[in-house]
Amino acid sequence: MNNLDGIIILRNHIQISVSRLLIDRDLNLNALNAYMRNGEGPMSSLAGVSAVGFITSALSKDPKWPDIGYFMSDSGVHKSLADDFTRILGLKQGVLQKYYGPHVGSDANFVLVMLGKPKSFGELKLASRSPWEKPLIDPKYYDHPDDMKTMMHAVKFIVNLYEQTETYRKLGAKLASNPFPGCENVEFKSDAYFECYIRHLTMTIYHPSGTCAMGRRWNDTGAVVDSQLRVLKTRGLRVADTSVLRVITNANLNPPAILVGEKAAFMVRRHWALQFVENISTARESPNLSNVHN
Ligand SMILES: Cc1cc2nc3c(=O)[nH]c(=O)nc-3n(C[C@H](O)[C@H](O)[C@H](O)COP(=O)(O)OP(=O)(O)OC[C@H]3O[C@@H](n4cnc5c(N)ncnc54)[C@H](O)[C@@H]3O)c2cc1C
């Protein structure tokens, strides 16, 4: 536990889906032809994600480190889409059905917008001493006001990309014009509208990290593991996943998880190799044992 009050700091990325950037029909005979001849076009997209991009918002202090990620998905508004998303995202019944309803049958793009460098962080607490009881998690999304500003910047950027650039204009792309249920009372596409939309649709992107932060034992009450990933004040226990990160990376967490895992494996191997070397040198120095190893 990395805090004196028994509260663990939890870092995570959040995402929203900018839904239904409608485009003119592009799944047509030309698309089929392009795919059959050259393996190109809309039908070549992998698992629905056709592009990934990163940008730096105006609020980022370091322009070299993008703080927004985009995952672009070309998916038609099919009949069961609202039900599927409602189930997957755990949303209230009826909301997406109302929102998507008028556009069933249209071609569309959906863009997942990820806040890559959130300034807010959540809290995780043990509910009791029982290991079987689930912990209490308060993600505290948008606790820091800059996160909402950055997310609004990100959403406006993507809407402009679709509505203002030549490439997408040629496809007739536009944000579907019926407001999100619950946001009808504010002007469509105003700051208040985007904030309402973002607050309704924000969810985790499943990148929890930081709960076993690396640090120094003597001057850091937030530290759980040392630089060798060993749990402080405990013997024989290391942590090898992204919970050791003090600061969340600005992109997806699988590569850092692999990196920490590889590094941990290396450190464990080196630890035991050094023991072996030490044993050999001790044996060499001791006449009684030297024969055993020679
Ligand atoms: C829905 C979803 C989508 C994601 N998409 C992406 C993405 O597109 N790109 C990306 O980079 N990251 C993505 N991530 C994040 C990525 O999956 C994780 O960062 C990564 O898998 C973490 O790796 P890990 O080895 O630390 O943990 P895990 O992959 O969770 O592995 C832990 C393993 O330990 C096993 N285990 C648990 N308890 C025990 C036990 N008591 N004894 C033995 N074994 C046990 C589990 O079964 C599991 O196999 C996504 C995550 C989710 C949930």
PDBQT file of the ligand as one rigid body, heavy atoms in Angstrom, charges set to zero:
ROOT
HETATM    1  C1  LIG A 301     -10.420  -4.629 -23.191  1.00  0.00    +0.000 C 
HETATM    2  C2  LIG A 301      -8.953  -4.248 -23.174  1.00  0.00    +0.000 A 
HETATM    3  C3  LIG A 301      -8.373  -3.759 -24.334  1.00  0.00    +0.000 A 
HETATM    4  C4  LIG A 301      -7.032  -3.419 -24.338  1.00  0.00    +0.000 A 
HETATM    5  N1  LIG A 301      -6.481  -2.960 -25.508  1.00  0.00    +0.000 NA
HETATM    6  C5  LIG A 301      -5.173  -2.672 -25.550  1.00  0.00    +0.000 A 
HETATM    7  C6  LIG A 301      -4.562  -2.271 -26.780  1.00  0.00    +0.000 A 
HETATM    8  O1  LIG A 301      -5.209  -2.198 -27.832  1.00  0.00    +0.000 OA
HETATM    9  N2  LIG A 301      -3.238  -1.963 -26.778  1.00  0.00    +0.000 N 
HETATM   10  C7  LIG A 301      -2.494  -2.033 -25.637  1.00  0.00    +0.000 A 
HETATM   11  O2  LIG A 301      -1.292  -1.724 -25.692  1.00  0.00    +0.000 OA
HETATM   12  N3  LIG A 301      -3.041  -2.407 -24.468  1.00  0.00    +0.000 NA
HETATM   13  C8  LIG A 301      -4.347  -2.740 -24.395  1.00  0.00    +0.000 A 
HETATM   14  N4  LIG A 301      -4.911  -3.139 -23.210  1.00  0.00    +0.000 N 
HETATM   15  C9  LIG A 301      -4.055  -3.189 -22.017  1.00  0.00    +0.000 C 
HETATM   16  C10 LIG A 301      -3.207  -4.466 -22.003  1.00  0.00    +0.000 C 
HETATM   17  O3  LIG A 301      -4.026  -5.592 -22.244  1.00  0.00    +0.000 OA
HETATM   18  C11 LIG A 301      -2.528  -4.597 -20.636  1.00  0.00    +0.000 C 
HETATM   19  O4  LIG A 301      -1.752  -3.438 -20.392  1.00  0.00    +0.000 OA
HETATM   20  C12 LIG A 301      -1.607  -5.815 -20.577  1.00  0.00    +0.000 C 
HETATM   21  O5  LIG A 301      -2.294  -6.980 -20.935  1.00  0.00    +0.000 OA
HETATM   22  C13 LIG A 301      -1.062  -5.972 -19.171  1.00  0.00    +0.000 C 
HETATM   23  O6  LIG A 301      -0.259  -7.132 -19.154  1.00  0.00    +0.000 OA
HETATM   24  P1  LIG A 301       0.033  -7.912 -17.807  1.00  0.00    +0.000 P 
HETATM   25  O7  LIG A 301       0.890  -9.075 -18.180  1.00  0.00    +0.000 OA
HETATM   26  O8  LIG A 301       0.535  -6.973 -16.770  1.00  0.00    +0.000 OA
HETATM   27  O9  LIG A 301      -1.400  -8.400 -17.281  1.00  0.00    +0.000 OA
HETATM   28  P2  LIG A 301      -2.408  -9.440 -17.945  1.00  0.00    +0.000 P 
HETATM   29  O10 LIG A 301      -2.314  -9.399 -19.427  1.00  0.00    +0.000 OA
HETATM   30  O11 LIG A 301      -3.725  -9.156 -17.281  1.00  0.00    +0.000 OA
HETATM   31  O12 LIG A 301      -1.858 -10.861 -17.480  1.00  0.00    +0.000 OA
HETATM   32  C14 LIG A 301      -2.018 -11.333 -16.152  1.00  0.00    +0.000 C 
HETATM   33  C15 LIG A 301      -2.115 -12.839 -16.235  1.00  0.00    +0.000 C 
HETATM   34  O13 LIG A 301      -2.037 -13.376 -14.926  1.00  0.00    +0.000 OA
HETATM   35  C16 LIG A 301      -3.017 -14.377 -14.805  1.00  0.00    +0.000 C 
HETATM   36  N5  LIG A 301      -3.346 -14.471 -13.365  1.00  0.00    +0.000 N 
HETATM   37  C17 LIG A 301      -4.091 -13.637 -12.611  1.00  0.00    +0.000 A 
HETATM   38  N6  LIG A 301      -4.136 -14.066 -11.356  1.00  0.00    +0.000 NA
HETATM   39  C18 LIG A 301      -3.427 -15.204 -11.289  1.00  0.00    +0.000 A 
HETATM   40  C19 LIG A 301      -3.086 -16.116 -10.244  1.00  0.00    +0.000 A 
HETATM   41  N7  LIG A 301      -3.503 -15.921  -9.000  1.00  0.00    +0.000 N 
HETATM   42  N8  LIG A 301      -2.302 -17.158 -10.555  1.00  0.00    +0.000 NA
HETATM   43  C20 LIG A 301      -1.850 -17.362 -11.815  1.00  0.00    +0.000 A 
HETATM   44  N9  LIG A 301      -2.129 -16.533 -12.853  1.00  0.00    +0.000 NA
HETATM   45  C21 LIG A 301      -2.894 -15.480 -12.581  1.00  0.00    +0.000 A 
HETATM   46  C22 LIG A 301      -4.176 -13.915 -15.647  1.00  0.00    +0.000 C 
HETATM   47  O14 LIG A 301      -5.004 -14.990 -16.009  1.00  0.00    +0.000 OA
HETATM   48  C23 LIG A 301      -3.434 -13.321 -16.839  1.00  0.00    +0.000 C 
HETATM   49  O15 LIG A 301      -3.153 -14.283 -17.823  1.00  0.00    +0.000 OA
HETATM   50  C24 LIG A 301      -6.250  -3.516 -23.169  1.00  0.00    +0.000 A 
HETATM   51  C25 LIG A 301      -6.843  -4.034 -22.002  1.00  0.00    +0.000 A 
HETATM   52  C26 LIG A 301      -8.176  -4.400 -22.014  1.00  0.00    +0.000 A 
HETATM   53  C27 LIG A 301      -8.793  -4.973 -20.751  1.00  0.00    +0.000 C 
ENDROOT
TORSDOF 0
